Amino acid sequence: MATIEAAGLTRRFGELVAVDDLDLAVDHEVFGLLGPNGSGKTTTVLMLTTLLRPTSGTASVSGCDVVREAARVRERISYVPQDMAVDIKLSGRENVSFFAALYGVPGRDRVDEVLAIMDLAERADDLAGTYSGGMRRRLELAQALVHEPEALFLDEPTIGLDVAGRQAIWAHITELRRRGMTVFVTTHYMDEADHACDRVGVIAKGRLVAVDAPAVLRRQLGGERISLRVDLPATPVTVEGARLVRREDDELIYHADDAAETVPALLAGFAAAGVRVRGLEVAAPTLDDVFLALAGRQDEGGSFDYRRFRNLMRRR
């Protein structure tokens, strides 16, 4: 039995289906759940952590049903929400000791241990209010680990952190997985998921549309990524065999089955429009490209064409 299992897991809010018939098994790995805003990520985590009752379907953590055995599930997990959850008027040690007391962890040895694991031992007696954002995030992880949970749920663990802070958090998460813990993460940072997650699942409009290792999903998407830097203002050109997947200021990113055929047509199209192309890069698809192909821009009103993507994957 996997550490985390779900079968037909569904949650409705009136007529809105937030999570739709989700099947999933996660065990001794770092698993990333990816999806646009409003896709059902947090709703899924809230159900798996017993904080929201499913409308239908079942889920279990460490063999305990999240509805019938909610108290036993809570003993075996930790959940770090997106919003910071430390008391800035307490020291780092006091914050962790409070959680240790809640879980009945005796003494201070375990408190000192998790503070050291999170590289907070030297600042343990300083007020949490003096910590940087990255240090507070590491303090939250120390709180979450003090009772040695079997599964750790992290909702956007690196949001708002600088690059160094993000790297430090993921280094700790990877180490937890190496020690045998099951870590369930939601994130908007595709580069992080690509490098740190053993597997990812993409959820769109409540439906889990793909689950696999990031490298496998990239290979299934196939084709090539064409990135063009252009002078502004510029209207993207449309050519056969290329699909515009993203625009970021002066960078236009296309996906094409055959870049050798498509690039000359794109360059000719921009030249005809009087737009100078200042840079060109052709590379293999990234997890960002896979994500957009799977989930679209749901948070900006886009729609996900489930049938089109499944047909695309079958052709690969």
C-alpha positions, 0 to 999 in steps of 0.5 A: 500500500502506498503512503498516500492513496486516492480513488475517485476523490471528488469535491464539489462546492455547489455546482462547481467541481473543484476536484473530479474523480482523482486517482493517485498513489504516492509513496516514498518520493517527492511528488509535485502537484502542478496546476493553474490557479483554481485547478484544484491543487489546494483542495486536493491537499486539504482533503488528503490532510483531513481539513476538507471532507470529500464529496465522494471517493476515498483517500488514505494516508499510511493506511488510514482513511482520511474521513473515518480515521482522521485523527490517526491520519493527523498523527502521521502527517505534517502540513505546511500551508502557503501562508507563513505559520510561525509566531514572530514573537517567539524564538525559533526554539519556542516555535518548534517546542510548541509543536513538539508539545502538541504532538507529545514529543518529550524533552528538547533533544528532538527540537534541537535535532530538527533545528540543526537539520534545518540549519537554524541551530545558531539562531534558535534562540533569536526571535522568529521576527528577526528571521529572513523569509527563507529562515522562517520557511525552514523554521516551519519545516522544523515544526513540521518534522518534530514528530517525525511524520510519515508524509509531509504536505507542502503548499507552495513551499518556496513562494516569495523566496529569493533564488538562494532561499528556494534552493536551500528549501529544495535541498532540505526536501530532497534530503527528507526524501533520501531518508525515506519520507513521502513528500507531497508538494504543490508549486508554480515553479516548473524549474523546481518541479523538474529538478527536484520531483521524482514524479509530477501530476498535472491537474486542470479544472479538477482533473488529473490529466497526467502523472509521470516523471518530468523527463518522461512528460517532456519526451511525450510532448516531443517537438522543439521549443523555439524562443525568439527575442524581438523588438517591441512593439511586435505582434506574434506571427502565425505560421503552419507547424508552429504554435505560440505557447507563451509571451513574456515581454519581448520573448515569444515562445513557440512549440513546433514539431520540426524547427528546421522547417518552422524557424525560416518561416517564422523569421520570414513572417517577422521580417515581412511585418517589419519586426527585427528578431534579435535572438533565436534559441531552439531547444528541447521542451521544458516542463513549462511547455508540458504544463501549458500543453496540459493545463493551458492558461486556466488562470487567465480564462483559457481552456484545457482541451483534454481530448486534444492533448490525449490524442497528442500523447497517443501520437507520440 
